[in-house]
Amino acid sequence: MSVPEATPAMDGVDPVHFRKTVSCFATGIAVVTCSDDNGDSPHGMTVNSFTSISLSPPSILVSLKAGRMHRLISTGGWFGVSVLTHAQQQHSAYFAGSRGEESPAFVFRHRVPTLRDCLAWFECEVTSRIQVHDHTLFVAQVMNCDFVSGKPLLFYSSQYFSPGADS
Ligand SMILES: Cc1cc2nc3c(=O)[nH]c(=O)nc-3n(C[C@H](O)[C@H](O)[C@H](O)COP(=O)(O)OP(=O)(O)OC[C@H]3O[C@@H](n4cnc5c(N)ncnc54)[C@H](O)[C@@H]3O)c2cc1C
């Protein structure tokens, strides 16, 4: 009979250790988008907290900390989600705050902008907000979505990967 490995205590987990441990869960990268206060120019924010919740009705959530996107979605009630392709890694840096290049191009849908040439996009209406510590879970119903064939951008152990690449 094998002896179980010692597990750390369930309380008092070091935040740096937690961050490294949770980064073992590979995700894709998405950009949450909405229109600014005037309803014309688009704003985007990189996330990897995007997840699907239910099929009926089709629902998703994103977990957002306080900031401009949080405020805009709280006010407007709608947002877009664009799933990035492996060729759009620079978009992830741009919408995480680097803003170091010319803005990526947007496509205006029914209610919100999404990113041009993304792998998949969703147009979402917020149905509930759940405050959890310093983040808010925005639960939303998907009102429109579509996808193309292609390869996603992957995020694992705090690094970007392309499917099929060795590193
Ligand atoms: C791979 C990756 C995945 C990410 N996933 C997520 C995710 O799932 N969820 C998430 O929330 N972020 C995530 N981020 C970080 C996020 O993309 C950046 O923080 C982005 O700049 C936030 O955009 P914003 O317009 O909302 O923030 P801005 O308004 O531009 O503010 C920038 C930052 O300032 C701080 N700030 C601004 N206003 C306030 C305020 N009133 N109170 C407290 N702090 C404030 C916040 O830290 C905020 O993120 C991710 C980043 C990367 C690279």
The ligand as a MOL file (V3000), in Angstrom:
LIG
                    3D

  0  0  0     0  0            999 V3000
M  V30 BEGIN CTAB
M  V30 COUNTS 53 58 0 0 0
M  V30 BEGIN ATOM
M  V30 1 C -2.5740 36.1590 -19.5170 0
M  V30 2 C -3.3440 37.1750 -18.7060 0
M  V30 3 C -4.5740 36.8380 -18.1570 0
M  V30 4 C -5.2930 37.7710 -17.3790 0
M  V30 5 N -6.5030 37.4010 -16.8630 0
M  V30 6 C -7.1890 38.2790 -16.0850 0
M  V30 7 C -8.4710 37.9150 -15.5480 0
M  V30 8 O -8.9990 36.8180 -15.7890 0
M  V30 9 N -9.1080 38.8300 -14.7570 0
M  V30 10 C -8.5610 40.0510 -14.4650 0
M  V30 11 O -9.1790 40.8200 -13.7120 0
M  V30 12 N -7.3680 40.4390 -14.9920 0
M  V30 13 C -6.6910 39.5940 -15.8060 0
M  V30 14 N -5.4880 39.9660 -16.3680 0
M  V30 15 C -4.9870 41.3510 -16.1130 0
M  V30 16 C -5.6890 42.4060 -17.0060 0
M  V30 17 O -5.6050 42.0480 -18.3820 0
M  V30 18 C -5.0400 43.8180 -16.8360 0
M  V30 19 O -5.0340 44.1520 -15.4680 0
M  V30 20 C -5.7880 44.9140 -17.6280 0
M  V30 21 O -4.9530 46.0590 -17.7220 0
M  V30 22 C -7.0990 45.3790 -16.9670 0
M  V30 23 O -7.7660 46.2660 -17.8500 0
M  V30 24 P -8.7580 47.4160 -17.2920 0
M  V30 25 O -9.0850 48.2800 -18.4520 0
M  V30 26 O -9.9180 46.8720 -16.5600 0
M  V30 27 O -7.8570 48.1130 -16.1870 0
M  V30 28 P -7.3610 49.6560 -16.0580 0
M  V30 29 O -8.5100 50.5440 -15.7390 0
M  V30 30 O -6.4890 49.9990 -17.2290 0
M  V30 31 O -6.5040 49.5040 -14.7350 0
M  V30 32 C -5.2920 48.7680 -14.7290 0
M  V30 33 C -5.1960 48.1230 -13.3520 0
M  V30 34 O -5.2050 49.1510 -12.3210 0
M  V30 35 C -5.8750 48.6710 -11.1630 0
M  V30 36 N -7.0800 49.5000 -10.8470 0
M  V30 37 C -7.6760 50.4070 -11.6670 0
M  V30 38 N -8.7300 50.9660 -11.0500 0
M  V30 39 C -8.8170 50.3810 -9.8110 0
M  V30 40 C -9.6930 50.5460 -8.7060 0
M  V30 41 N -10.7440 51.3850 -8.7300 0
M  V30 42 N -9.4810 49.7770 -7.6100 0
M  V30 43 C -8.4620 48.8980 -7.5650 0
M  V30 44 N -7.5820 48.7140 -8.5750 0
M  V30 45 C -7.7650 49.4400 -9.6840 0
M  V30 46 C -6.2850 47.2490 -11.4670 0
M  V30 47 O -5.2710 46.3680 -11.0360 0
M  V30 48 C -6.3640 47.2290 -12.9920 0
M  V30 49 O -6.2620 45.9390 -13.5320 0
M  V30 50 C -4.7670 39.0730 -17.1590 0
M  V30 51 C -3.5410 39.4220 -17.7410 0
M  V30 52 C -2.8350 38.4790 -18.5150 0
M  V30 53 C -1.5250 38.8780 -19.1410 0
M  V30 END ATOM
M  V30 BEGIN BOND
M  V30 1 1 1 2
M  V30 2 1 2 3
M  V30 3 2 2 52
M  V30 4 2 3 4
M  V30 5 1 4 5
M  V30 6 1 4 50
M  V30 7 2 5 6
M  V30 8 1 6 7
M  V30 9 1 6 13
M  V30 10 2 7 8
M  V30 11 1 7 9
M  V30 12 1 9 10
M  V30 13 2 10 11
M  V30 14 1 10 12
M  V30 15 2 12 13
M  V30 16 1 13 14
M  V30 17 1 14 15
M  V30 18 1 14 50
M  V30 19 1 15 16
M  V30 20 1 16 17
M  V30 21 1 16 18
M  V30 22 1 18 19
M  V30 23 1 18 20
M  V30 24 1 20 21
M  V30 25 1 20 22
M  V30 26 1 22 23
M  V30 27 1 23 24
M  V30 28 2 24 25
M  V30 29 1 24 26
M  V30 30 1 24 27
M  V30 31 1 27 28
M  V30 32 2 28 29
M  V30 33 1 28 30
M  V30 34 1 28 31
M  V30 35 1 31 32
M  V30 36 1 32 33
M  V30 37 1 33 34
M  V30 38 1 33 48
M  V30 39 1 34 35
M  V30 40 1 35 36
M  V30 41 1 35 46
M  V30 42 1 36 37
M  V30 43 1 36 45
M  V30 44 2 37 38
M  V30 45 1 38 39
M  V30 46 1 39 40
M  V30 47 2 39 45
M  V30 48 1 40 41
M  V30 49 2 40 42
M  V30 50 1 42 43
M  V30 51 2 43 44
M  V30 52 1 44 45
M  V30 53 1 46 47
M  V30 54 1 46 48
M  V30 55 1 48 49
M  V30 56 2 50 51
M  V30 57 1 51 52
M  V30 58 1 52 53
M  V30 END BOND
M  V30 END CTAB
M  END
